[in-house]
Amino acid sequence: MQDETITLSDGRTVKYSSVGSGESLLLIHGIGSDRTQFTDLAGRFAAGIEAVAYDQRDTGDQISDRPAYSMGDLADDAADLMTALGWSSAHVLGTSFGGAIAQHLAIRHPERVRTLALVSTTATHASTRTFAEGSTAMTAEERASAMLDAALSPTVREHDPSIVETVRAALVRRPDELHARRIGALAGHDTTELLASIRMPTLVVHGTDDTVIPYEAGRLLAERIPGAAFWGIEGARHATAFECADELVRRVSQLIAKY
């Protein structure tokens, strides 16, 4: 992926990475990662798709000058980034925390989202509270270790030991203050009563053994979003975009090609 820096309308600079050309696909990373989470996944898309991943607030060089912000603010950042890229609209894929941002983007800026892929995510912080609140009491190293354990199923670890290092490399060790701000944004996340307003074609993906966000949360998303397709992955944990990368790329590519 090619690394670039872009300036948003408020003067903030954001780092992003892109690969390919063609249909615009915005990739939104998780709470414990940065844009490099998608280095492997983005490279799997075939010709005809331009995949862009970017750093959110309190990620990399982009340290927020605000003590608090909301998921809506993060969704507005994504829309602002699209404008800076010259995209009137895009296909959007968000994982976990990024999937929550993607929901707010689809609700607040529906004209900007052509299709939506929600991977290992939830409509409400209530379903993540136990894991999220527990993480705030950990050191950065402990958080990374806990996320790694929750990310990958034992079967995948056994069959492909290299994937452990791939996921480990995608985890960012944020200072406690920055992690707390992101957890604070997530604490206000609840789109449950707004999901019916999401009208663009949507794919919801969730592993049955996800210990970060329960499988039932993924099922609820698919049930509440009109016409959403659901792909439940038997035995998968939280890092479905790593465990099942090829199949995820195939399904998202089909969605993009159709719409």
Secondary structure in CASP SS format (residue, H / E / C, confidence):
PFRMAT SS
TARGET T0000
AUTHOR 0000-0000-0000
METHOD secondary structure of the structure
MODEL  1
M C 1.00
Q E 1.00
D E 1.00
E E 1.00
T E 1.00
I E 1.00
T E 1.00
L C 1.00
S C 1.00
D C 1.00
G C 1.00
R C 1.00
T E 1.00
V E 1.00
K E 1.00
Y E 1.00
S E 1.00
S E 1.00
V E 1.00
G C 1.00
S C 1.00
G E 1.00
E E 1.00
S E 1.00
L E 1.00
L E 1.00
L E 1.00
I E 1.00
H C 1.00
G C 1.00
I C 1.00
G C 1.00
S E 1.00
D C 1.00
R H 1.00
T H 1.00
Q H 1.00
F H 1.00
T H 1.00
D H 1.00
L H 1.00
A H 1.00
G H 1.00
R C 1.00
F C 1.00
A C 1.00
A C 1.00
G E 1.00
I E 1.00
E E 1.00
A E 1.00
V E 1.00
A E 1.00
Y E 1.00
D C 1.00
Q C 1.00
R C 1.00
D C 1.00
T E 1.00
G C 1.00
D C 1.00
Q E 1.00
I C 1.00
S C 1.00
D C 1.00
R C 1.00
P C 1.00
A C 1.00
Y C 1.00
S C 1.00
M H 1.00
G H 1.00
D H 1.00
L H 1.00
A H 1.00
D H 1.00
D H 1.00
A H 1.00
A H 1.00
D H 1.00
L H 1.00
M H 1.00
T H 1.00
A H 1.00
L H 1.00
G C 1.00
W C 1.00
S C 1.00
S C 1.00
A E 1.00
H E 1.00
V E 1.00
L E 1.00
G E 1.00
T E 1.00
S C 1.00
F H 1.00
G H 1.00
G H 1.00
A H 1.00
I H 1.00
A H 1.00
Q H 1.00
H H 1.00
L H 1.00
A H 1.00
I H 1.00
R H 1.00
H C 1.00
P H 1.00
E H 1.00
R H 1.00
V E 1.00
R E 1.00
T E 1.00
L E 1.00
A E 1.00
L E 1.00
V E 1.00
S C 1.00
T C 1.00
T C 1.00
A C 1.00
T E 1.00
H H 1.00
A H 1.00
S H 1.00
T C 1.00
R H 1.00
T H 1.00
F H 1.00
A H 1.00
E H 1.00
G H 1.00
S H 1.00
T H 1.00
A C 1.00
M C 1.00
T C 1.00
A H 1.00
E H 1.00
E H 1.00
R H 1.00
A H 1.00
S H 1.00
A H 1.00
M H 1.00
L H 1.00
D H 1.00
A H 1.00
A H 1.00
L C 1.00
S C 1.00
P H 1.00
T H 1.00
V H 1.00
R H 1.00
E H 1.00
H H 1.00
D C 1.00
P C 1.00
S H 1.00
I H 1.00
V H 1.00
E H 1.00
T H 1.00
V H 1.00
R H 1.00
A H 1.00
A H 1.00
L E 1.00
V C 1.00
R C 1.00
R C 1.00
P C 1.00
D H 1.00
E H 1.00
L H 1.00
H H 1.00
A H 1.00
R H 1.00
R H 1.00
I H 1.00
G H 1.00
A H 1.00
L H 1.00
A H 1.00
G C 1.00
H C 1.00
D E 1.00
T C 1.00
T H 1.00
E H 1.00
L H 1.00
L H 1.00
A H 1.00
S H 1.00
I C 1.00
R C 1.00
M C 1.00
P C 1.00
T E 1.00
L E 1.00
V E 1.00
V E 1.00
H E 1.00
G E 1.00
T C 1.00
D C 1.00
D C 1.00
T C 1.00
V C 1.00
I C 1.00
P C 1.00
Y H 1.00
E H 1.00
A H 1.00
G H 1.00
R H 1.00
L H 1.00
L H 1.00
A H 1.00
E H 1.00
R H 1.00
I C 1.00
P C 1.00
G C 1.00
A C 1.00
A E 1.00
F E 1.00
W E 1.00
G E 1.00
I E 1.00
E C 1.00
G C 1.00
A C 1.00
R C 1.00
H C 1.00
A C 1.00
T H 1.00
A H 1.00
F H 1.00
E H 1.00
C C 1.00
A H 1.00
D H 1.00
E H 1.00
L H 1.00
V H 1.00
R H 1.00
R H 1.00
V H 1.00
S H 1.00
Q H 1.00
L H 1.00
I H 1.00
A H 1.00
K H 1.00
Y C 1.00
END
